Amino acid sequence: MTNDSKLGLLAGVAAVMLIAVVYYQKGPGTLSADPPKQPGRVTIAPPQMAANTPAEPAR
């Protein structure tokens, strides 16, 4: 490769990198200074009894 070819390749790669940096789109919320919100308190319901089991043991 001649020096002119190397210089052209370098200039082309630099131009592509510059265009990529200028037009790079950041995701939503990345520019916001607000911290991410924490989820609210989560409660777990007790397990349901099966429909065919009695509510109280037989006496």
SULJO-V424059 format. One record per pair of residues at least 24 apart in sequence whose C-alpha atoms are under 6 Angstrom apart, sorted by sequence separation. I is the first residue (numbers start at 0). GAP is how many residues later the second one is. D is the distance in whole Angstrom. If there is no record, write none. Layout:
i=(I & I)
gap=(GAP & GAP)
d=(D & D)
This chain:
none
